Amino acid sequence: MWSGRHVVVGVSGGIACYKSCYLVRRLVEAGARVDVVLTRNAAEFVRPITFEALSGRPVLSSLWEPGGALAHVRLGQEPDLLIIAPATANLLARVAHGMADDFLTAVLLARTIPALLAPAMNDAMYAASATQANIALLRDRGYAVVGPEIGPLAEGPSDHPGRMSEPDAILRHGLRILRARGPLAGKRVLITAGSTRESIDPVRVISNRSSGKMGFRLAEAAWLRGAEVVLVSGPSSEVSGPEISRRPVESVADLKREVAAQLPTADVLIMAAAPADFTVVAPEATKRPRQGGPITLVLEATEDVLASTRDLRKPGAFIVGFALETGDANAKARAKLERKGLDLIVANDALEPGAGFEVDTNHVTILDRSGIVGTFEGTKSEVAEGILDVVEARLGH
Ligand SMILES: Cc1cc2nc3c(=O)[nH]c(=O)nc-3n(C[C@H](O)[C@H](O)[C@H](O)COP(=O)(O)O)c2cc1C
């Protein structure tokens, strides 16, 4: 996704400079062309030769070096993205006040391209009202900001923000700036994922094999497209990024409650969860002892989450369902789409190798009322991108 992109990494003089080496390395490995710009103080922490070796390109730091004439204007306008990491308190102050007294601040004053700041400093320096006012001003002027995080600082442990976001988080935010250009940007997307659990007794549950992988990949892909994502997830070992608002649920009743709470503000709902179809009529209050002979569990159908929350949908909301079937998946999915008033349904067959539950790959068919819209096969991340391409194409109309 970084391949062919031109990125300027501006580095100012904070202790987190050492992490910027890794940031540059990751960008280059991912196929980006990277120009590194150092402040004079940053070069006190990490020598330019390190960044030159990592980026494979000359490092820029002075307005007065040969070859640098007007490079500050070019670098503020021609690349795809500027990332400033770390952004020191001093750099933020200089940029907020329109100063252009070195190469990096001149690039930033001349900038017409998107820019992402990763502030990093002592927690008291960050909390200082001058720094807070500078960051607010810079946000107002169109800068994106990632972090800082709460975590250990070079000077010791801290319970307050100041530590620079990790390079991987900075890269995810950078990618989002580049990718959030379609109809999902700024939309509120509600995604459900994973299985549910229905209690038999305080120890045992009825569940299913859904891992949540498809829903989590959809949540990440939607966030990268600029959406604000709420992920309602049953028990799952999958990990979601900190920017995704995660609502853990257990039973179908919990899932319904959470979907009902979120649905009125959702522009898009993607129901990738696999809620249980049956629940136990009278779960026992204490652990049922082992006993010989057959035992009987009395089950009843769970509430249909999509049908029972239908009236709560925001007018014009776009609704995508999933149908995991065993055989004849497309026909069953079409019937479900009509029955539940969906805009699209994603059908897959649990019996097909490399698709469905507990695997990292999937093979899906997307249908609307008039029939098959497309088929996608690959990793669940690739399939998530395919599904969101269709959603964005529909939202764009
Ligand atoms: C060891 C050391 C670590 C520093 N770490 C930071 C830091 O993490 N964040 C920050 O804002 N300033 C930090 N400073 C102070 C900056 O280096 C100083 O404000 C400098 O003027 C920044 O210049 P620049 O923004 O032009 O790069 C540190 C200074 C020293 C000596």
The ligand as an SDF file (V2000), in Angstrom:
LIG
                    3D

 31 33  0  0  0  0  0  0  0  0999 V2000
   18.6470   14.3120   25.8990 C   0  0  0  0  0  0  0  0  0  0  0  0
   17.5780   15.2370   25.4180 C   0  0  0  0  0  0  0  0  0  0  0  0
   16.3400   14.7430   25.1000 C   0  0  0  0  0  0  0  0  0  0  0  0
   15.3420   15.5800   24.6450 C   0  0  0  0  0  0  0  0  0  0  0  0
   14.1240   15.0390   24.3160 N   0  0  0  0  0  0  0  0  0  0  0  0
   13.1430   15.8590   23.8890 C   0  0  0  0  0  0  0  0  0  0  0  0
   11.8850   15.3110   23.5490 C   0  0  0  0  0  0  0  0  0  0  0  0
   11.6480   14.1010   23.6200 O   0  0  0  0  0  0  0  0  0  0  0  0
   10.9180   16.1680   23.1400 N   0  0  0  0  0  0  0  0  0  0  0  0
   11.1150   17.4990   23.0380 C   0  0  0  0  0  0  0  0  0  0  0  0
   10.1750   18.2180   22.6800 O   0  0  0  0  0  0  0  0  0  0  0  0
   12.3190   18.0260   23.3300 N   0  0  0  0  0  0  0  0  0  0  0  0
   13.3300   17.2470   23.7470 C   0  0  0  0  0  0  0  0  0  0  0  0
   14.5470   17.7950   24.0570 N   0  0  0  0  0  0  0  0  0  0  0  0
   14.7460   19.2290   23.8860 C   0  0  0  0  0  0  0  0  0  0  0  0
   14.9650   19.5800   22.4410 C   0  0  0  0  0  0  0  0  0  0  0  0
   16.0980   18.9230   21.9400 O   0  0  0  0  0  0  0  0  0  0  0  0
   15.1110   21.0830   22.2750 C   0  0  0  0  0  0  0  0  0  0  0  0
   13.8940   21.7380   22.6310 O   0  0  0  0  0  0  0  0  0  0  0  0
   15.5050   21.4960   20.8950 C   0  0  0  0  0  0  0  0  0  0  0  0
   15.5200   22.8910   20.8170 O   0  0  0  0  0  0  0  0  0  0  0  0
   14.5800   20.9420   19.8170 C   0  0  0  0  0  0  0  0  0  0  0  0
   14.9810   21.4140   18.5660 O   0  0  0  0  0  0  0  0  0  0  0  0
   14.2190   21.0740   17.2140 P   0  0  0  0  0  0  0  0  0  0  0  0
   12.7690   21.0960   17.5130 O   0  0  0  0  0  0  0  0  0  0  0  0
   14.6130   22.1510   16.2840 O   0  0  0  0  0  0  0  0  0  0  0  0
   14.7100   19.7770   16.7380 O   0  0  0  0  0  0  0  0  0  0  0  0
   15.5690   16.9550   24.5000 C   0  0  0  0  0  0  0  0  0  0  0  0
   16.8370   17.4510   24.7970 C   0  0  0  0  0  0  0  0  0  0  0  0
   17.8340   16.6150   25.2470 C   0  0  0  0  0  0  0  0  0  0  0  0
   19.1810   17.1950   25.5430 C   0  0  0  0  0  0  0  0  0  0  0  0
  1  2  1  0
  2  3  1  0
  2 30  2  0
  3  4  2  0
  4  5  1  0
  4 28  1  0
  5  6  2  0
  6  7  1  0
  6 13  1  0
  7  8  2  0
  7  9  1  0
  9 10  1  0
 10 11  2  0
 10 12  1  0
 12 13  2  0
 13 14  1  0
 14 15  1  0
 14 28  1  0
 15 16  1  0
 16 17  1  0
 16 18  1  0
 18 19  1  0
 18 20  1  0
 20 21  1  0
 20 22  1  0
 22 23  1  0
 23 24  1  0
 24 25  2  0
 24 26  1  0
 24 27  1  0
 28 29  2  0
 29 30  1  0
 30 31  1  0
M  END
$$$$
